[in-house]
């Protein structure tokens, strides 16, 4: 007679879900939005050369090479044939077009910001009236009052909602927004912060010029879109679903590097100039910055963390991976966001985080700790020590 009970192997009990640290800010919901025009990278060169009436074969060949090295496959853009038909001066070298650009950009970024915020609020599943603060990030609009007020009104938020506007931070703006929202949430018990970012490349669109080689980098790399998250401490059990804890945040600038990423607003729009030494400067300083964040939780092994890194471009990701000795899959979410959306400035970190949420949910015992990193003008580093819940 066999003893079935003796032969049965008991499975280990399921791991307890991680609980948010009391008083620490958490991300409770996330949303994103894009303009309607999707541009496959394979078709970008012909369209850009046609729209800007460029007849220089060398410029076309250079743009084709850049489009391949960026690893971008698709992007969304506000710019369209209809806009160029209405504003042909945007494709004319030297035209004073800042007024026209803002006529397009201001409503476009607000529309995307509203759509991303509504998607986020839908996932959060609580009334908009429960939002106590709004943090709005953009390097793509200029007006008074700012997009923070217009967005609050469009969403039907309370008229006493606390508003913060973060303008012209560039690619690190999303993580700055997280740091500011974290401070608000942790210092105002019961608060719920809506952080929204929205960007378009309209301000920088122009015909190619050999004197401005980085215009082609922008044409090959950058895209448009918006993102939103709701942030709060002490999540309401049964009503809110936190997935990342914002444990500790650091901002740091590298002295004497303020000209490496140089942006200037002019009558013709905004001009960007990127120094060739940008990836090297980041590589030289990133390890100490990461160690500063990791020390707060006594962490030492890079490959025991998950990584949500703003994909400024493939060279930055490759150097960070090599310098820190990261396993090849550690930056997959950053590479996927770059491939699917391009560099969308302040928004991109949230696209990475959304992919990261999916990856962590697939794992039975996924990494508990991770880092969110972004780099931009200054050179400024923004970093947050994350904890997966």
Secondary structure, 3 states (H helix, E strand, C coil): CCCHHHHCCCCCCCCCCCCCCCCCEEEEEEEEECCCEEEEHHHHHHHHHHHCCCCCHHHHHHHHHHHHHCCCCEEEECCCHHHHHHCHHHHCCCCCCHHHHHHHHHHHHHHHHHHHHHHHHHHHCCCHHHCCEEEEEECCCCCCCCHHHHHHHHCCCCCCCEEEEEECCHHHHHHHHHHHHHHHHHHCCCCCEEEEEEECCHHHCCCCCCCCCHHHHHHHHECCEEEEEEEEECCCCCCCCCCEEEEEEEEEECCCCCCCEEEEEECCEEEEEECCCHHHHHHHHHHHHHHHHHHHHCCCCHHHCEEEECCCCHHHHHHHHHHHCCCCCCCHHHHHHHHHHCECHHHHHHHHHHHHHHHHHHCCCCCCEEEEEEEECCCEEEEEEEEEC
